[in-house]
Structure formats: C-alpha cells, structure tokens
Amino acid sequence: MARPRKFDEGRAVDAAMEAFWAAGYEATSTQDLCEATGLGRSSIYNTFKSKHDLFERALARYMECKNAELIELLEGDLPARQKVRALLQRVIDEEFVEYADGRGCLVVNTCVEVSAHDEPVAAALARDYGIRLEALRAVIESGQRDGDIAVGKDARTLAHLVITSVGGLRVSARAGVDRAALEAVADAALAAF
C-alpha cells in the first residue's frame, strides 16, 4: 500500500517556480529543486515525474498568477488608455523594485531560454499569449467605444503592441536600460493609441 503524501503539492510547485525563476530551466538542477521544495529526489520524481513536468506546472502557476493580476487591472475603473499605461508602469516598477535582483519575468525568460526547442512549453506560452491578447483587445475595443482610444486603430494590433512593449521593457531593463528611458518607451507605445 502506497504511503500518503506528507507535503503540500501546491507549495512545492510554488517553491519550484521560485527556483526556476531565479536560475532558469537549464541551470536549475534536481538538487536545487530538492533544496527549494524541501523534498527528496524520490518525492519529486514520484509526484512530478520529471524536472520538465515540474517546470511546466511551475510555469503554469506563474502564468495563472500574472494573468489574474492583469485581469484585475483591466477590469478596474480606469479609462482604457490609463489601464494600458498602468500596465506598462507596473512592468517598469517590477523590473526596478520587485525584480531588481535581475530575475525578470519567468514568461519572458522562458520564451528566450526554452520555447524554441520545447514544443509543450512553446504551446503553453502561445496559449498564455492568446489569453493576454484577448483581454487587452477587449479593453482597447471598450476604449474605442468610449472615445478614449482612436477608432481607426486595429484593436488586435494595439494589443500585440502592448504585449510586445511589455516584453521589450523587461528585456531592456535586464540589459541595463534606465528607468527614465523605459518610461519614455512606455509613453511612445501609448502614443500609438
């Protein structure tokens, strides 16, 4: 008879997420995961089957949390244009305060490090992109109906612009671009609206 698990699987996924986020997929060893989660190798492999499986679950958890934050912002009371500016500002603030340790965004990091050679991860990233794209498109269309965003602009293209700007801001921050320059980039992106 199998012994019951004596750990919280959700906490283990969260701890693994932090480990992958800090070092990246390739640089995070099984030993690193054992130390982060407090689990032994056999518990990790019995529960998650592989490092890759655990990574996929950790990435899904990260995307779930970040998308919840995005939806909360987009469902707020601000006009559409201000919601987009608040999103860009949040990214800049995260890069210089919350992620000042250089870890950046796990989604952006994974796009760069893993997606080109990992079909399941690339598919998860594509689904995540689609969720954010549709949420932003809906807000932009709402802003167009309210007169806050130019009607002649394609809402889907503007949504792509926002997502691309977010990724660019994050990568540029990690490359050492200063806050003032990133603020100007955010303003320039918003000018397209």
N, C-alpha and C positions, 0 to 999 in steps of 0.2 A: 504494500500500500504506500502510495506517494505521501511524503510529508507535506503538510500545508506550508505555503509561503509565509514567512515571518517578516515581510517588508512591504512597504507601500510602493507599488509599481509606478504610480504617478510621480512620486518623489524621486524615484530612481531615474525616470525619464527626464525630469527637470534637472537633476544633478548632471546627467549625461549631456543634456543640452548646454549647460554652462561649460562643461569641459570641451565639447566640440566648438562652441562659440569662441572660447578663449584661444584654442590652438589650431582649429581647422580639423577636417575629417582625417586627412592622411597623418598628421602629426599627433593625433590623439591615439595613444596605444591602449590595448586592453588593460594594462596595469593602471594607466591614467583613469580609465573608466571605473576600475575596481576602487581606486582611491576616492574618486569623486562620489560614487554611489554608496560606498561602504559595503559593497557586495563582493563575494568571491567570484573567481572566473566561472566556476560551475553554475552559480546562481545567475550570472549574466547570460551565459550561453543556454541554460535551461529555460530561462524566461524570454529572452530576446532572440535566440537562435544564432545571431551573429552581430558583429560590430556594425555591419551595414544596416541590419534590421533596427538596431537601437538608434542609429543615426537617423534613419527615415522617421522613426517615431519622435525623436527629439526635434527634428526639423518641422514635422507636422505640428508639434506642440508650440514651437516658436511662431509659426505662421498663424496658428489659431489665435494666439495672444495678440500678435501685432495687428491682425485683421480686426479683432474685436476693438482695439484702440482706434483704428481707422474708422470703423463704422460708428463708434461713439462720437468721434469728432464730426463726421459727415452728417450725422443725424441731429447735431446741435442746432442752436437757434441763429447762428451767424448767417449772413448772406453767403451765397455760394463762393464768390471770389475770395471772401475773407476766410472761408473754410480751407480753400486751397492754400492761401498764404499761411494760415495757421499750421497746416500740414508741413509745408516746406520749412517753416520756422522750427517746428518740433524736431525735424530731421537735423537741422543745424545745431539746435540746442543739445540734442542727444550726442552728436559727434563731439561737441566740445565740453560736455559735462558728464553725462551718463556713460558714454563710451570713450571718454578721454584716455582710457587705458589702451586704446588702439584696436580694440576687438571689432569695432564696426558693427555691421548688420549681418546676422547669420544668413539671411537670404542672399544678400549681395555677395557675401564671401563664398557661399555655396555655388552661386551662378558662375563665379570666376574659377573656383577650385575644382568643382566636381561635375557640373552639369554636362560638359562637353563629352565626357566618356562614361556617363552613368545614366542609362535610359530611365530607370524608375525615378531617380532624383530629378532628372530633367522634366519628366511628366508631372511630378508633384509641383515643381517650380512653375510650369506652364499653367497648371490649374490655379495656383495661387495668384499668378499674374492676372488671369482672367477674372478672378473674384475682385481684385483691386480695380481692374479696368472698368468693370461694370458698375461698381459702386461710385467711382469717380465720374463716369459717363452720366449716370443718373443725376448726380449733384450738378454737373455742368449744364445738363438739359434743363434742370429746375432753375438754375441761374439765368438761362436764356429766356425761359418763360417769364421770369420776374424782371427782366431787363437789366440784370446785374452783369451779364456776360453777353458779348456781341452775338447776335442771332446768326450772322453769316458764317460763323466758325463751325467746323465739324466737331461735335462734342466728343466723339470717339478719338479723334486725332489729338484733341486737347488733353484727354485722359491719358493717352500714350505719352504726351509731352510731360505731364506731371510725374508719371512713373519713371520716365527716363531721367527727369530732373532729380528726382529723389536718389536714384542710383548714382548719378553723376556727382551730386553733392556729397554722398557718402564716400565714394572713391576719392574724390578731390580732397576731402578732409583728411583721409588717411595718407594722402600724398603730401600733406603739409600746407595746403592752401589755407589762408587765414579766414577768420570769421567774416571780416568785412567783405572780402571778395565773394564768399559764398552768399552773403546777404544780397549783394548786387546781382548775383546769378539768379537767386530766387525772384528778385524784383523783375529781372529781364524775362524770366519764364512767364511770370504773371502778366507782363505787358502783352503777350500773345493773346490774352483773353479779351 
